[in-house]
């Protein structure tokens, strides 16, 4: 029970809004990407800058409130919204500045991948950040950060140069290799509980056009396609990142889809990717030269905001007969609708060569592993 006078005092000290359940904007403000999540925080601070975050953290500390922090809002489990607690909402903080000479981007924590990519691509630059435009940069960076450029340039957390962090005692700190290095180690892949990160500084790389897309084979080809994919993934050069997914293809046909991105010369990419394009007669072959932004947004329909999602994942090192049989057996029972799939995302190359203790996301000696995920629309979950 927070005194009304304290709430009004916080409201006066925020540049952004402070919302309560009776306010008209409250219901829209508490929504996140996963429509299955239905939580009602007692207060929502819609922050406009680091100063708002400092004031909000101090307020929560003073009144012993349960706190959750939302960045771009692409939170599958819903942990960014506290039931009956205090939501510190950074989703309105979307500033970004690109320094093309130093190849560096400074981006605020509410920015989403699509906005980040469009801004950096104006200068022919990019960094590793997921595979769906609606994902927030904050959550994916703090959790590691897979993406199409991971083989060549490492994970999102590997490309983080510094972060502005508000700690639990309300202090504003810069975390980098030279300033607060222990904190910097933690925010690179350790999750969001080291403080509230208000902005990120990333290393960028020259990327504009890529050779990539997806090829779909009948689901019945899964027993041939998955081992072939594994062989391809374990021998692929750093420039190639890929994933495989038993899922519905175009028109709702059961399929085994292989998605790939080659960040290099298109003619060389066409040569290298020929192996997976000729496994059999494809249902569809959408692999071609395209812009990086187009590649980044190619699978956005699989991640539509507001639908009800159930999602689970793990890391696997070996694609054996048991895994293949289990994956295909479950795939046979999937509803033929966009958004229900099982997929393995490759981790290799630069992303796998980071020392085991260099960041909070350990990878030392991994070689090639896969992030195996299973997602389905909530209405189909018993």
Secondary structure, 3 states (H helix, E strand, C coil): CCCHHHHHHHHHHCCCEEECCCCCCHHHHCCCCCCCCCCCCCEEEECCCHHHHHHHHHHHHHCCCCEEEECCCCCCCCCCCCCCCEEEECCCCCCEEEECCCCEEEEECCCEHHHHHHHHHCCCEECCCECCCCCEHHHHHHCCCCECCHHHHCCCHHHEEEEEEECCCCCEEEEECCCCHHHHHHHCCCCCCCCEEEEEEEECEECCEEEEEEEEEEHHHHHHHHHHHHHHHHHCCCCEEEEEEEEECHHHCEEEEEEEEECCCHHHHHHHHHHHHCCCCCCEECCEEEEHHHHHHCCHHHHCCCCCEEEEEEEECCCCHHHHHHHHHHHHCCCCCCCCEEEEEEECHHHHCCCCCCCCCCCCCCCCEEEEEEEEEHHHCC
